[in-house]
């Protein structure tokens, strides 16, 4: 026979009594109720014959926690054994428990309390306190949040809302200079499709890294995927980098609403927090230098990498000498870019019904507001000053060149670029955008020919200007008849330089050669002797 709860029994008996009062009760009803409850018909008839079976049984009531019990639970940080020990001491009239004085407010509150077994007290705490409340007193706010239940945000369309956040990655990398460090990741996640649409890695978070990640998320780049559009709103936390004036103004200029969430509430942007956990488990855990792995008794990580302070200071010399150690930050950024492509294109997501982020993005037919990359250069805050050399602008071991840089040797310019993306740089001169330069060893045939054509055109332009200036510099004075000022007797037209260039062009050179071939010197006489030159 099945066990029947008090609620099931009360509901069945109440319904059968209603049928009895109306005169409709039959044996078929009792048989039907018995089958539904998994008991015999005789048991149901006995319940009907016994008064009070439609009410809950009135057995011994369980112990109810007092206000002092709850205060003691908080005072002893969720230790039920310590609470029972102090309670027993106070009830027995003792001032100490296990050699420790019992606080006065607890002794006064338990002065008239009955004695209890520890098991009874523990059952009362488990029955009357929620899991989150017990965890809050044992482990703090983190435990309370882990045991809490939260509302889920309604589903949003693609690129409607972004979530932005920083994360200090638990992995050691080698910067260009200095000891090994744990880098910071700034990421941008689309709320509707869980796509990682923008990211930036830096040694420390600042407004520049935020705007670099935002720019990546705004610009459409087919090599990264179908992403790249202006959202309707972004969610950020209370980090000062996100509240910077540069970030606020850049988003406001694009009419993007900024929702600044309360501090220390990561569950308010749970999608990006979940992404960060996925990064740890699927990428960082398999790389050298991961600091979240197991350790030995001295606190050292298993494996060749040691993340203790002294080891970090000398890890650069160890790696330079051929020893094992963390990877360079440039190498790590390249691996992270490959992981992002895998996450967006190949990893199915349970929250998307088993689809990948790219599939969810492409299946959404919502409109996208795209803006060209040339209109978003102001979001490239990573800037450095460089001097234009004979072969272009050098940065990160590469030489960048563009047609507009021809003739600007030894001139200082400002370059703006995206960290971890060496495909191009933006060049500014005097605060005005000059050109977009590309690596010289990756130029296409068309780009190389454009640079040569620009150099030839610039040479012709400067040559014409030089000839015009030379022609204007030749001055011929008019004859003087008195003490008046000297005047130029020749009036040069505006295109004098162009006429001189025509004379010295290909046809002008042919005419000069013809004149030289017909020239004679035997017609000249020596002015002193009168004889022909011999």
Buried (B, 14 or more C-beta within 10 A) or exposed (E): EEEBEEEBBBBBBEBBBEBEEEEEBEEEBBEBBBEEBEBEBEBBBEBBEEEEBBEEEEEEEEBEBBEBBBBBBEBBEBBBEBBBBBBBBBBEEEEEBEEEEBBEEBBEBBEEEEEBEBEEBBBBBEEBBEBBBBBBBEBEEEBBBEBEEEEEEEEBBBBBBBBBBBBEBBBBBBBEEEBBBBBBBBBBBBBBBBBBBBBBBBBEBBBBBBBBBBBBBBBBEEEBBBBBBBBBBBBBBEBEBBBBEBBBEBBEEBEBEBEBBEEEEEEBBEBBBBBBEBBBEEBBEEBBBBBEBEEEEEEEBEEEBBBEEEBBEEBBEBBEEEEEBBBBBBEBBEEBBEBBBEBBBEBEBEEBEEBBBBBBBBEBEEEBEEBEBEEBEBBBBBEEEBEBBEEBBEBEEBBBBBBBBBEBEEEEBBBBBBBBBBEBBBBBBEEEBBBBBBBBEEBEEEBEEBBEEBEEEEEEEEEBEEBBEEBEEEEEEEEEEEEEEEEEEEEBEEEBBBBBBEEEEEEBEEEEEEEEEEEEEEEEEEEEEEEEEE
